[in-house]
Amino acid sequence: MQEIKIYTTPTCAYCKMAKEYMKGKGVDFKEYNVAEDHEALQEMEQLTDLRSVPVITCGQDVMVGFDPNRLDQMINCAKQQSSVPE
């Protein structure tokens, strides 16, 4: 399975929802707290040109915000080692 990354801040309600959603589905992910990790913040900004969280990535797929349907697509594609269709 491709690695799923989530860029978060401690006070972000949508970040918490996204993490709980993935945990509830038994999905492993790597969390980066951009409030404390300056390198992760720069990486997130390069991916999105934004400072909005959460940012969730899987391979080449990038999602800003929390959309359960899109996240399900990303999770399924991660399991299949493919990309979400545009």
PDB file of N, CA, C and O in Angstrom:
ATOM      1  N   MET A   1       0.851  -1.195   0.000  1.00  0.00           N
ATOM      2  CA  MET A   1       0.000   0.000   0.000  1.00  0.00           C
ATOM      3  C   MET A   1       0.881   1.238   0.000  1.00  0.00           C
ATOM      4  O   MET A   1       1.884   1.302   0.711  1.00  0.00           O
ATOM      5  N   GLN A   2       0.493   2.220  -0.807  1.00  0.00           N
ATOM      6  CA  GLN A   2       1.221   3.488  -0.826  1.00  0.00           C
ATOM      7  C   GLN A   2       1.044   4.193   0.508  1.00  0.00           C
ATOM      8  O   GLN A   2       0.025   4.030   1.179  1.00  0.00           O
ATOM      9  N   GLU A   3       2.053   4.983   0.887  1.00  0.00           N
ATOM     10  CA  GLU A   3       2.003   5.712   2.148  1.00  0.00           C
ATOM     11  C   GLU A   3       1.029   6.896   2.046  1.00  0.00           C
ATOM     12  O   GLU A   3       1.045   7.647   1.070  1.00  0.00           O
ATOM     13  N   ILE A   4       0.205   7.040   3.047  1.00  0.00           N
ATOM     14  CA  ILE A   4      -0.693   8.190   3.150  1.00  0.00           C
ATOM     15  C   ILE A   4      -0.095   9.133   4.182  1.00  0.00           C
ATOM     16  O   ILE A   4       0.258   8.722   5.288  1.00  0.00           O
ATOM     17  N   LYS A   5       0.013  10.403   3.805  1.00  0.00           N
ATOM     18  CA  LYS A   5       0.543  11.428   4.702  1.00  0.00           C
ATOM     19  C   LYS A   5      -0.551  12.444   4.978  1.00  0.00           C
ATOM     20  O   LYS A   5      -1.363  12.744   4.102  1.00  0.00           O
ATOM     21  N   ILE A   6      -0.572  12.973   6.192  1.00  0.00           N
ATOM     22  CA  ILE A   6      -1.504  14.043   6.524  1.00  0.00           C
ATOM     23  C   ILE A   6      -0.733  15.147   7.233  1.00  0.00           C
ATOM     24  O   ILE A   6      -0.033  14.905   8.216  1.00  0.00           O
ATOM     25  N   TYR A   7      -0.875  16.358   6.716  1.00  0.00           N
ATOM     26  CA  TYR A   7      -0.249  17.544   7.297  1.00  0.00           C
ATOM     27  C   TYR A   7      -1.324  18.237   8.140  1.00  0.00           C
ATOM     28  O   TYR A   7      -2.411  18.539   7.647  1.00  0.00           O
ATOM     29  N   THR A   8      -1.011  18.484   9.410  1.00  0.00           N
ATOM     30  CA  THR A   8      -2.011  18.951  10.365  1.00  0.00           C
ATOM     31  C   THR A   8      -1.475  20.074  11.242  1.00  0.00           C
ATOM     32  O   THR A   8      -0.292  20.412  11.213  1.00  0.00           O
ATOM     33  N   THR A   9      -2.403  20.643  12.031  1.00  0.00           N
ATOM     34  CA  THR A   9      -2.059  21.492  13.165  1.00  0.00           C
ATOM     35  C   THR A   9      -2.871  20.991  14.354  1.00  0.00           C
ATOM     36  O   THR A   9      -3.913  20.362  14.170  1.00  0.00           O
ATOM     37  N   PRO A  10      -2.407  21.261  15.563  1.00  0.00           N
ATOM     38  CA  PRO A  10      -3.097  20.741  16.744  1.00  0.00           C
ATOM     39  C   PRO A  10      -4.518  21.271  16.947  1.00  0.00           C
ATOM     40  O   PRO A  10      -5.340  20.601  17.571  1.00  0.00           O
ATOM     41  N   THR A  11      -4.813  22.459  16.431  1.00  0.00           N
ATOM     42  CA  THR A  11      -6.121  23.074  16.677  1.00  0.00           C
ATOM     43  C   THR A  11      -7.115  22.883  15.536  1.00  0.00           C
ATOM     44  O   THR A  11      -8.218  23.427  15.589  1.00  0.00           O
ATOM     45  N   CYS A  12      -6.751  22.130  14.516  1.00  0.00           N
ATOM     46  CA  CYS A  12      -7.587  21.966  13.321  1.00  0.00           C
ATOM     47  C   CYS A  12      -8.627  20.857  13.529  1.00  0.00           C
ATOM     48  O   CYS A  12      -8.279  19.684  13.660  1.00  0.00           O
ATOM     49  N   ALA A  13      -9.895  21.243  13.556  1.00  0.00           N
ATOM     50  CA  ALA A  13     -10.976  20.268  13.751  1.00  0.00           C
ATOM     51  C   ALA A  13     -11.075  19.288  12.580  1.00  0.00           C
ATOM     52  O   ALA A  13     -11.321  18.100  12.790  1.00  0.00           O
ATOM     53  N   TYR A  14     -10.887  19.776  11.348  1.00  0.00           N
ATOM     54  CA  TYR A  14     -10.968  18.890  10.186  1.00  0.00           C
ATOM     55  C   TYR A  14      -9.800  17.912  10.150  1.00  0.00           C
ATOM     56  O   TYR A  14      -9.939  16.791   9.660  1.00  0.00           O
ATOM     57  N   CYS A  15      -8.654  18.335  10.668  1.00  0.00           N
ATOM     58  CA  CYS A  15      -7.507  17.423  10.767  1.00  0.00           C
ATOM     59  C   CYS A  15      -7.866  16.261  11.688  1.00  0.00           C
ATOM     60  O   CYS A  15      -7.622  15.097  11.370  1.00  0.00           O
ATOM     61  N   LYS A  16      -8.443  16.598  12.824  1.00  0.00           N
ATOM     62  CA  LYS A  16      -8.833  15.579  13.798  1.00  0.00           C
ATOM     63  C   LYS A  16      -9.865  14.629  13.180  1.00  0.00           C
ATOM     64  O   LYS A  16      -9.775  13.413  13.349  1.00  0.00           O
ATOM     65  N   MET A  17     -10.839  15.189  12.466  1.00  0.00           N
ATOM     66  CA  MET A  17     -11.861  14.362  11.821  1.00  0.00           C
ATOM     67  C   MET A  17     -11.237  13.413  10.794  1.00  0.00           C
ATOM     68  O   MET A  17     -11.599  12.238  10.732  1.00  0.00           O
ATOM     69  N   ALA A  18     -10.305  13.921   9.995  1.00  0.00           N
ATOM     70  CA  ALA A  18      -9.663  13.095   8.970  1.00  0.00           C
ATOM     71  C   ALA A  18      -8.861  11.960   9.612  1.00  0.00           C
ATOM     72  O   ALA A  18      -8.918  10.820   9.152  1.00  0.00           O
ATOM     73  N   LYS A  19      -8.118  12.273  10.673  1.00  0.00           N
ATOM     74  CA  LYS A  19      -7.327  11.246  11.351  1.00  0.00           C
ATOM     75  C   LYS A  19      -8.231  10.194  11.981  1.00  0.00           C
ATOM     76  O   LYS A  19      -7.958   8.998  11.876  1.00  0.00           O
ATOM     77  N   GLU A  20      -9.300  10.629  12.630  1.00  0.00           N
ATOM     78  CA  GLU A  20     -10.236   9.676  13.240  1.00  0.00           C
ATOM     79  C   GLU A  20     -10.909   8.816  12.171  1.00  0.00           C
ATOM     80  O   GLU A  20     -11.131   7.623  12.379  1.00  0.00           O
ATOM     81  N   TYR A  21     -11.228   9.415  11.044  1.00  0.00           N
ATOM     82  CA  TYR A  21     -11.854   8.683   9.947  1.00  0.00           C
ATOM     83  C   TYR A  21     -10.924   7.569   9.455  1.00  0.00           C
ATOM     84  O   TYR A  21     -11.349   6.426   9.284  1.00  0.00           O
ATOM     85  N   MET A  22      -9.650   7.914   9.229  1.00  0.00           N
ATOM     86  CA  MET A  22      -8.701   6.911   8.742  1.00  0.00           C
ATOM     87  C   MET A  22      -8.438   5.835   9.791  1.00  0.00           C
ATOM     88  O   MET A  22      -8.341   4.654   9.456  1.00  0.00           O
ATOM     89  N   LYS A  23      -8.322   6.231  11.050  1.00  0.00           N
ATOM     90  CA  LYS A  23      -8.131   5.249  12.122  1.00  0.00           C
ATOM     91  C   LYS A  23      -9.319   4.301  12.182  1.00  0.00           C
ATOM     92  O   LYS A  23      -9.145   3.096  12.361  1.00  0.00           O
ATOM     93  N   GLY A  24     -10.528   4.839  12.034  1.00  0.00           N
ATOM     94  CA  GLY A  24     -11.739   4.028  12.052  1.00  0.00           C
ATOM     95  C   GLY A  24     -11.791   3.017  10.928  1.00  0.00           C
ATOM     96  O   GLY A  24     -12.432   1.974  11.054  1.00  0.00           O
ATOM     97  N   LYS A  25     -11.117   3.320   9.825  1.00  0.00           N
ATOM     98  CA  LYS A  25     -11.066   2.410   8.681  1.00  0.00           C
ATOM     99  C   LYS A  25      -9.837   1.501   8.741  1.00  0.00           C
ATOM    100  O   LYS A  25      -9.620   0.679   7.852  1.00  0.00           O
ATOM    101  N   GLY A  26      -9.039   1.657   9.795  1.00  0.00           N
ATOM    102  CA  GLY A  26      -7.852   0.821   9.938  1.00  0.00           C
ATOM    103  C   GLY A  26      -6.724   1.184   8.995  1.00  0.00           C
ATOM    104  O   GLY A  26      -5.904   0.335   8.645  1.00  0.00           O
ATOM    105  N   VAL A  27      -6.678   2.453   8.578  1.00  0.00           N
ATOM    106  CA  VAL A  27      -5.675   2.907   7.614  1.00  0.00           C
ATOM    107  C   VAL A  27      -4.482   3.504   8.364  1.00  0.00           C
ATOM    108  O   VAL A  27      -4.644   4.363   9.231  1.00  0.00           O
ATOM    109  N   ASP A  28      -3.291   3.038   8.018  1.00  0.00           N
ATOM    110  CA  ASP A  28      -2.068   3.611   8.573  1.00  0.00           C
ATOM    111  C   ASP A  28      -1.732   4.886   7.810  1.00  0.00           C
ATOM    112  O   ASP A  28      -1.913   4.959   6.594  1.00  0.00           O
ATOM    113  N   PHE A  29      -1.244   5.880   8.529  1.00  0.00           N
ATOM    114  CA  PHE A  29      -0.841   7.125   7.895  1.00  0.00           C
ATOM    115  C   PHE A  29       0.281   7.753   8.709  1.00  0.00           C
ATOM    116  O   PHE A  29       0.479   7.428   9.879  1.00  0.00           O
ATOM    117  N   LYS A  30       1.005   8.650   8.070  1.00  0.00           N
ATOM    118  CA  LYS A  30       2.085   9.389   8.718  1.00  0.00           C
ATOM    119  C   LYS A  30       1.617  10.816   8.902  1.00  0.00           C
ATOM    120  O   LYS A  30       1.237  11.480   7.938  1.00  0.00           O
ATOM    121  N   GLU A  31       1.644  11.291  10.140  1.00  0.00           N
ATOM    122  CA  GLU A  31       1.187  12.651  10.441  1.00  0.00           C
ATOM    123  C   GLU A  31       2.364  13.600  10.576  1.00  0.00           C
ATOM    124  O   GLU A  31       3.383  13.273  11.184  1.00  0.00           O
ATOM    125  N   TYR A  32       2.203  14.796   9.991  1.00  0.00           N
ATOM    126  CA  TYR A  32       3.188  15.863  10.103  1.00  0.00           C
ATOM    127  C   TYR A  32       2.503  17.087  10.705  1.00  0.00           C
ATOM    128  O   TYR A  32       1.576  17.637  10.110  1.00  0.00           O
ATOM    129  N   ASN A  33       2.948  17.506  11.863  1.00  0.00           N
ATOM    130  CA  ASN A  33       2.402  18.688  12.532  1.00  0.00           C
ATOM    131  C   ASN A  33       3.155  19.908  12.008  1.00  0.00           C
ATOM    132  O   ASN A  33       4.282  20.175  12.426  1.00  0.00           O
ATOM    133  N   VAL A  34       2.531  20.646  11.096  1.00  0.00           N
ATOM    134  CA  VAL A  34       3.212  21.772  10.449  1.00  0.00           C
ATOM    135  C   VAL A  34       3.360  22.983  11.368  1.00  0.00           C
ATOM    136  O   VAL A  34       4.074  23.928  11.034  1.00  0.00           O
ATOM    137  N   ALA A  35       2.693  22.963  12.521  1.00  0.00           N
ATOM    138  CA  ALA A  35       2.872  24.035  13.490  1.00  0.00           C
ATOM    139  C   ALA A  35       4.230  23.913  14.184  1.00  0.00           C
ATOM    140  O   ALA A  35       4.769  24.901  14.682  1.00  0.00           O
ATOM    141  N   GLU A  36       4.777  22.702  14.213  1.00  0.00           N
ATOM    142  CA  GLU A  36       6.056  22.459  14.886  1.00  0.00           C
ATOM    143  C   GLU A  36       7.169  22.040  13.931  1.00  0.00           C
ATOM    144  O   GLU A  36       8.348  22.227  14.230  1.00  0.00           O
ATOM    145  N   ASP A  37       6.799  21.475  12.786  1.00  0.00           N
ATOM    146  CA  ASP A  37       7.775  20.920  11.847  1.00  0.00           C
ATOM    147  C   ASP A  37       7.891  21.846  10.639  1.00  0.00           C
ATOM    148  O   ASP A  37       7.093  21.769   9.706  1.00  0.00           O
ATOM    149  N   HIS A  38       8.900  22.726  10.669  1.00  0.00           N
ATOM    150  CA  HIS A  38       9.068  23.727   9.620  1.00  0.00           C
ATOM    151  C   HIS A  38       9.348  23.079   8.256  1.00  0.00           C
ATOM    152  O   HIS A  38       8.885  23.571   7.227  1.00  0.00           O
ATOM    153  N   GLU A  39      10.096  21.994   8.252  1.00  0.00           N
ATOM    154  CA  GLU A  39      10.387  21.291   7.002  1.00  0.00           C
ATOM    155  C   GLU A  39       9.110  20.724   6.380  1.00  0.00           C
ATOM    156  O   GLU A  39       8.918  20.793   5.166  1.00  0.00           O
ATOM    157  N   ALA A  40       8.240  20.162   7.224  1.00  0.00           N
ATOM    158  CA  ALA A  40       6.963  19.630   6.734  1.00  0.00           C
ATOM    159  C   ALA A  40       6.077  20.761   6.209  1.00  0.00           C
ATOM    160  O   ALA A  40       5.372  20.584   5.215  1.00  0.00           O
ATOM    161  N   LEU A  41       6.108  21.918   6.868  1.00  0.00           N
ATOM    162  CA  LEU A  41       5.338  23.079   6.402  1.00  0.00           C
ATOM    163  C   LEU A  41       5.792  23.485   5.007  1.00  0.00           C
ATOM    164  O   LEU A  41       4.965  23.751   4.135  1.00  0.00           O
ATOM    165  N   GLN A  42       7.094  23.532   4.794  1.00  0.00           N
ATOM    166  CA  GLN A  42       7.611  23.896   3.467  1.00  0.00           C
ATOM    167  C   GLN A  42       7.213  22.864   2.418  1.00  0.00           C
ATOM    168  O   GLN A  42       6.860  23.219   1.293  1.00  0.00           O
ATOM    169  N   GLU A  43       7.270  21.593   2.786  1.00  0.00           N
ATOM    170  CA  GLU A  43       6.869  20.534   1.866  1.00  0.00           C
ATOM    171  C   GLU A  43       5.394  20.673   1.494  1.00  0.00           C
ATOM    172  O   GLU A  43       5.024  20.540   0.328  1.00  0.00           O
ATOM    173  N   MET A  44       4.550  20.943   2.503  1.00  0.00           N
ATOM    174  CA  MET A  44       3.117  21.116   2.272  1.00  0.00           C
ATOM    175  C   MET A  44       2.861  22.316   1.355  1.00  0.00           C
ATOM    176  O   MET A  44       2.038  22.237   0.442  1.00  0.00           O
ATOM    177  N   GLU A  45       3.556  23.411   1.594  1.00  0.00           N
ATOM    178  CA  GLU A  45       3.379  24.604   0.760  1.00  0.00           C
ATOM    179  C   GLU A  45       3.807  24.346  -0.681  1.00  0.00           C
ATOM    180  O   GLU A  45       3.195  24.874  -1.610  1.00  0.00           O
ATOM    181  N   GLN A  46       4.854  23.541  -0.879  1.00  0.00           N
ATOM    182  CA  GLN A  46       5.284  23.203  -2.238  1.00  0.00           C
ATOM    183  C   GLN A  46       4.231  22.361  -2.950  1.00  0.00           C
ATOM    184  O   GLN A  46       4.048  22.484  -4.161  1.00  0.00           O
ATOM    185  N   LEU A  47       3.544  21.510  -2.202  1.00  0.00           N
ATOM    186  CA  LEU A  47       2.504  20.664  -2.789  1.00  0.00           C
ATOM    187  C   LEU A  47       1.260  21.449  -3.172  1.00  0.00           C
ATOM    188  O   LEU A  47       0.630  21.156  -4.188  1.00  0.00           O
ATOM    189  N   THR A  48       0.897  22.452  -2.360  1.00  0.00           N
ATOM    190  CA  THR A  48      -0.407  23.094  -2.516  1.00  0.00           C
ATOM    191  C   THR A  48      -0.376  24.591  -2.785  1.00  0.00           C
ATOM    192  O   THR A  48      -1.378  25.156  -3.224  1.00  0.00           O
ATOM    193  N   ASP A  49       0.748  25.238  -2.532  1.00  0.00           N
ATOM    194  CA  ASP A  49       0.836  26.707  -2.579  1.00  0.00           C
ATOM    195  C   ASP A  49      -0.108  27.349  -1.566  1.00  0.00           C
ATOM    196  O   ASP A  49      -0.493  28.507  -1.725  1.00  0.00           O
ATOM    197  N   LEU A  50      -0.479  26.606  -0.530  1.00  0.00           N
ATOM    198  CA  LEU A  50      -1.410  27.089   0.491  1.00  0.00           C
ATOM    199  C   LEU A  50      -0.851  26.811   1.883  1.00  0.00           C
ATOM    200  O   LEU A  50       0.118  26.071   2.054  1.00  0.00           O
ATOM    201  N   ARG A  51      -1.499  27.434   2.872  1.00  0.00           N
ATOM    202  CA  ARG A  51      -1.202  27.142   4.274  1.00  0.00           C
ATOM    203  C   ARG A  51      -2.445  26.608   4.966  1.00  0.00           C
ATOM    204  O   ARG A  51      -2.621  26.806   6.168  1.00  0.00           O
ATOM    205  N   SER A  52      -3.305  25.937   4.219  1.00  0.00           N
ATOM    206  CA  SER A  52      -4.531  25.355   4.764  1.00  0.00           C
ATOM    207  C   SER A  52      -4.282  23.897   5.129  1.00  0.00           C
ATOM    208  O   SER A  52      -3.564  23.183   4.431  1.00  0.00           O
ATOM    209  N   VAL A  53      -4.880  23.473   6.224  1.00  0.00           N
ATOM    210  CA  VAL A  53      -4.802  22.081   6.649  1.00  0.00           C
ATOM    211  C   VAL A  53      -6.207  21.554   6.876  1.00  0.00           C
ATOM    212  O   VAL A  53      -7.114  22.352   7.113  1.00  0.00           O
ATOM    213  N   PRO A  54      -6.428  20.259   6.814  1.00  0.00           N
ATOM    214  CA  PRO A  54      -5.434  19.239   6.534  1.00  0.00           C
ATOM    215  C   PRO A  54      -5.091  19.158   5.057  1.00  0.00           C
ATOM    216  O   PRO A  54      -5.891  19.513   4.191  1.00  0.00           O
ATOM    217  N   VAL A  55      -3.886  18.682   4.793  1.00  0.00           N
ATOM    218  CA  VAL A  55      -3.478  18.278   3.450  1.00  0.00           C
ATOM    219  C   VAL A  55      -3.176  16.795   3.552  1.00  0.00           C
ATOM    220  O   VAL A  55      -2.382  16.367   4.390  1.00  0.00           O
ATOM    221  N   ILE A  56      -3.812  16.020   2.699  1.00  0.00           N
ATOM    222  CA  ILE A  56      -3.638  14.573   2.705  1.00  0.00           C
ATOM    223  C   ILE A  56      -3.068  14.167   1.353  1.00  0.00           C
ATOM    224  O   ILE A  56      -3.592  14.546   0.306  1.00  0.00           O
ATOM    225  N   THR A  57      -1.989  13.394   1.391  1.00  0.00           N
ATOM    226  CA  THR A  57      -1.362  12.948   0.151  1.00  0.00           C
ATOM    227  C   THR A  57      -1.228  11.430   0.129  1.00  0.00           C
ATOM    228  O   THR A  57      -1.092  10.766   1.157  1.00  0.00           O
ATOM    229  N   CYS A  58      -1.273  10.922  -1.084  1.00  0.00           N
ATOM    230  CA  CYS A  58      -1.027   9.501  -1.324  1.00  0.00           C
ATOM    231  C   CYS A  58      -0.456   9.401  -2.728  1.00  0.00           C
ATOM    232  O   CYS A  58      -1.170   9.615  -3.707  1.00  0.00           O
ATOM    233  N   GLY A  59       0.819   9.080  -2.830  1.00  0.00           N
ATOM    234  CA  GLY A  59       1.458   9.083  -4.142  1.00  0.00           C
ATOM    235  C   GLY A  59       1.400  10.480  -4.729  1.00  0.00           C
ATOM    236  O   GLY A  59       1.848  11.440  -4.101  1.00  0.00           O
ATOM    237  N   GLN A  60       0.852  10.601  -5.933  1.00  0.00           N
ATOM    238  CA  GLN A  60       0.735  11.899  -6.601  1.00  0.00           C
ATOM    239  C   GLN A  60      -0.571  12.626  -6.261  1.00  0.00           C
ATOM    240  O   GLN A  60      -0.758  13.774  -6.663  1.00  0.00           O
ATOM    241  N   ASP A  61      -1.464  11.977  -5.534  1.00  0.00           N
ATOM    242  CA  ASP A  61      -2.765  12.550  -5.196  1.00  0.00           C
ATOM    243  C   ASP A  61      -2.640  13.459  -3.974  1.00  0.00           C
ATOM    244  O   ASP A  61      -2.019  13.097  -2.974  1.00  0.00           O
ATOM    245  N   VAL A  62      -3.242  14.645  -4.073  1.00  0.00           N
ATOM    246  CA  VAL A  62      -3.203  15.622  -2.987  1.00  0.00           C
ATOM    247  C   VAL A  62      -4.612  16.152  -2.756  1.00  0.00           C
ATOM    248  O   VAL A  62      -5.296  16.554  -3.697  1.00  0.00           O
ATOM    249  N   MET A  63      -5.036  16.149  -1.504  1.00  0.00           N
ATOM    250  CA  MET A  63      -6.345  16.697  -1.144  1.00  0.00           C
ATOM    251  C   MET A  63      -6.155  17.722  -0.043  1.00  0.00           C
ATOM    252  O   MET A  63      -5.486  17.459   0.956  1.00  0.00           O
ATOM    253  N   VAL A  64      -6.750  18.898  -0.231  1.00  0.00           N
ATOM    254  CA  VAL A  64      -6.758  19.930   0.799  1.00  0.00           C
ATOM    255  C   VAL A  64      -8.141  19.919   1.426  1.00  0.00           C
ATOM    256  O   VAL A  64      -9.148  20.032   0.728  1.00  0.00           O
ATOM    257  N   GLY A  65      -8.187  19.782   2.748  1.00  0.00           N
ATOM    258  CA  GLY A  65      -9.463  19.705   3.446  1.00  0.00           C
ATOM    259  C   GLY A  65      -9.825  18.258   3.736  1.00  0.00           C
ATOM    260  O   GLY A  65      -9.024  17.346   3.528  1.00  0.00           O
ATOM    261  N   PHE A  66     -11.043  18.064   4.220  1.00  0.00           N
ATOM    262  CA  PHE A  66     -11.506  16.720   4.553  1.00  0.00           C
ATOM    263  C   PHE A  66     -12.801  16.437   3.818  1.00  0.00           C
ATOM    264  O   PHE A  66     -13.839  17.039   4.095  1.00  0.00           O
ATOM    265  N   ASP A  67     -12.721  15.509   2.876  1.00  0.00           N
ATOM    266  CA  ASP A  67     -13.872  15.050   2.099  1.00  0.00           C
ATOM    267  C   ASP A  67     -13.870  13.525   2.198  1.00  0.00           C
ATOM    268  O   ASP A  67     -13.049  12.871   1.556  1.00  0.00           O
ATOM    269  N   PRO A  68     -14.783  12.945   2.999  1.00  0.00           N
ATOM    270  CA  PRO A  68     -14.767  11.499   3.210  1.00  0.00           C
ATOM    271  C   PRO A  68     -14.837  10.685   1.916  1.00  0.00           C
ATOM    272  O   PRO A  68     -14.171   9.655   1.803  1.00  0.00           O
ATOM    273  N   ASN A  69     -15.627  11.126   0.946  1.00  0.00           N
ATOM    274  CA  ASN A  69     -15.743  10.381  -0.310  1.00  0.00           C
ATOM    275  C   ASN A  69     -14.420  10.379  -1.071  1.00  0.00           C
ATOM    276  O   ASN A  69     -13.974   9.337  -1.551  1.00  0.00           O
ATOM    277  N   ARG A  70     -13.807  11.531  -1.175  1.00  0.00           N
ATOM    278  CA  ARG A  70     -12.505  11.629  -1.863  1.00  0.00           C
ATOM    279  C   ARG A  70     -11.446  10.849  -1.091  1.00  0.00           C
ATOM    280  O   ARG A  70     -10.599  10.191  -1.695  1.00  0.00           O
ATOM    281  N   LEU A  71     -11.487  10.915   0.237  1.00  0.00           N
ATOM    282  CA  LEU A  71     -10.527  10.179   1.046  1.00  0.00           C
ATOM    283  C   LEU A  71     -10.685   8.675   0.846  1.00  0.00           C
ATOM    284  O   LEU A  71      -9.694   7.947   0.792  1.00  0.00           O
ATOM    285  N   ASP A  72     -11.921   8.211   0.737  1.00  0.00           N
ATOM    286  CA  ASP A  72     -12.157   6.791   0.440  1.00  0.00           C
ATOM    287  C   ASP A  72     -11.522   6.406  -0.894  1.00  0.00           C
ATOM    288  O   ASP A  72     -10.924   5.336  -1.012  1.00  0.00           O
ATOM    289  N   GLN A  73     -11.647   7.268  -1.892  1.00  0.00           N
ATOM    290  CA  GLN A  73     -11.026   7.011  -3.192  1.00  0.00           C
ATOM    291  C   GLN A  73      -9.512   6.925  -3.058  1.00  0.00           C
ATOM    292  O   GLN A  73      -8.878   6.044  -3.637  1.00  0.00           O
ATOM    293  N   MET A  74      -8.940   7.846  -2.291  1.00  0.00           N
ATOM    294  CA  MET A  74      -7.487   7.849  -2.092  1.00  0.00           C
ATOM    295  C   MET A  74      -7.036   6.578  -1.376  1.00  0.00           C
ATOM    296  O   MET A  74      -6.017   5.987  -1.733  1.00  0.00           O
ATOM    297  N   ILE A  75      -7.796   6.164  -0.368  1.00  0.00           N
ATOM    298  CA  ILE A  75      -7.458   4.952   0.377  1.00  0.00           C
ATOM    299  C   ILE A  75      -7.518   3.735  -0.536  1.00  0.00           C
ATOM    300  O   ILE A  75      -6.617   2.897  -0.514  1.00  0.00           O
ATOM    301  N   ASN A  76      -8.574   3.634  -1.338  1.00  0.00           N
ATOM    302  CA  ASN A  76      -8.705   2.516  -2.274  1.00  0.00           C
ATOM    303  C   ASN A  76      -7.573   2.508  -3.290  1.00  0.00           C
ATOM    304  O   ASN A  76      -7.024   1.453  -3.606  1.00  0.00           O
ATOM    305  N   CYS A  77      -7.226   3.683  -3.800  1.00  0.00           N
ATOM    306  CA  CYS A  77      -6.133   3.766  -4.763  1.00  0.00           C
ATOM    307  C   CYS A  77      -4.799   3.425  -4.109  1.00  0.00           C
ATOM    308  O   CYS A  77      -3.933   2.824  -4.744  1.00  0.00           O
ATOM    309  N   ALA A  78      -4.630   3.803  -2.853  1.00  0.00           N
ATOM    310  CA  ALA A  78      -3.392   3.465  -2.128  1.00  0.00           C
ATOM    311  C   ALA A  78      -3.260   1.957  -2.015  1.00  0.00           C
ATOM    312  O   ALA A  78      -2.167   1.411  -2.172  1.00  0.00           O
ATOM    313  N   LYS A  79      -4.356   1.290  -1.747  1.00  0.00           N
ATOM    314  CA  LYS A  79      -4.335  -0.168  -1.632  1.00  0.00           C
ATOM    315  C   LYS A  79      -4.011  -0.827  -2.969  1.00  0.00           C
ATOM    316  O   LYS A  79      -3.400  -1.894  -3.013  1.00  0.00           O
ATOM    317  N   GLN A  80      -4.428  -0.177  -4.063  1.00  0.00           N
ATOM    318  CA  GLN A  80      -4.220  -0.733  -5.406  1.00  0.00           C
ATOM    319  C   GLN A  80      -2.974  -0.164  -6.063  1.00  0.00           C
ATOM    320  O   GLN A  80      -2.638  -0.543  -7.185  1.00  0.00           O
ATOM    321  N   GLN A  81      -2.284   0.746  -5.373  1.00  0.00           N
ATOM    322  CA  GLN A  81      -1.080   1.392  -5.900  1.00  0.00           C
ATOM    323  C   GLN A  81      -1.375   2.152  -7.190  1.00  0.00           C
ATOM    324  O   GLN A  81      -0.603   2.084  -8.147  1.00  0.00           O
ATOM    325  N   SER A  82      -2.511   2.889  -7.214  1.00  0.00           N
ATOM    326  CA  SER A  82      -2.867   3.658  -8.408  1.00  0.00           C
ATOM    327  C   SER A  82      -3.189   5.086  -7.998  1.00  0.00           C
ATOM    328  O   SER A  82      -3.005   5.458  -6.839  1.00  0.00           O
ATOM    329  N   SER A  83      -3.671   5.894  -8.947  1.00  0.00           N
ATOM    330  CA  SER A  83      -4.026   7.277  -8.688  1.00  0.00           C
ATOM    331  C   SER A  83      -5.524   7.488  -8.793  1.00  0.00           C
ATOM    332  O   SER A  83      -6.216   6.766  -9.509  1.00  0.00           O
ATOM    333  N   VAL A  84      -6.025   8.503  -8.059  1.00  0.00           N
ATOM    334  CA  VAL A  84      -7.440   8.848  -8.114  1.00  0.00           C
ATOM    335  C   VAL A  84      -7.711   9.494  -9.464  1.00  0.00           C
ATOM    336  O   VAL A  84      -6.962  10.382  -9.872  1.00  0.00           O
ATOM    337  N   PRO A  85      -8.768   9.072 -10.177  1.00  0.00           N
ATOM    338  CA  PRO A  85      -9.092   9.713 -11.461  1.00  0.00           C
ATOM    339  C   PRO A  85      -9.499  11.161 -11.242  1.00  0.00           C
ATOM    340  O   PRO A  85     -10.099  11.510 -10.225  1.00  0.00           O
ATOM    341  N   GLU A  86      -9.163  11.991 -12.211  1.00  0.00           N
ATOM    342  CA  GLU A  86      -9.502  13.429 -12.135  1.00  0.00           C
ATOM    343  C   GLU A  86     -10.973  13.654 -12.282  1.00  0.00           C
ATOM    344  O   GLU A  86     -11.430  14.796 -12.242  1.00  0.00           O
TER     345      GLU A  86
END
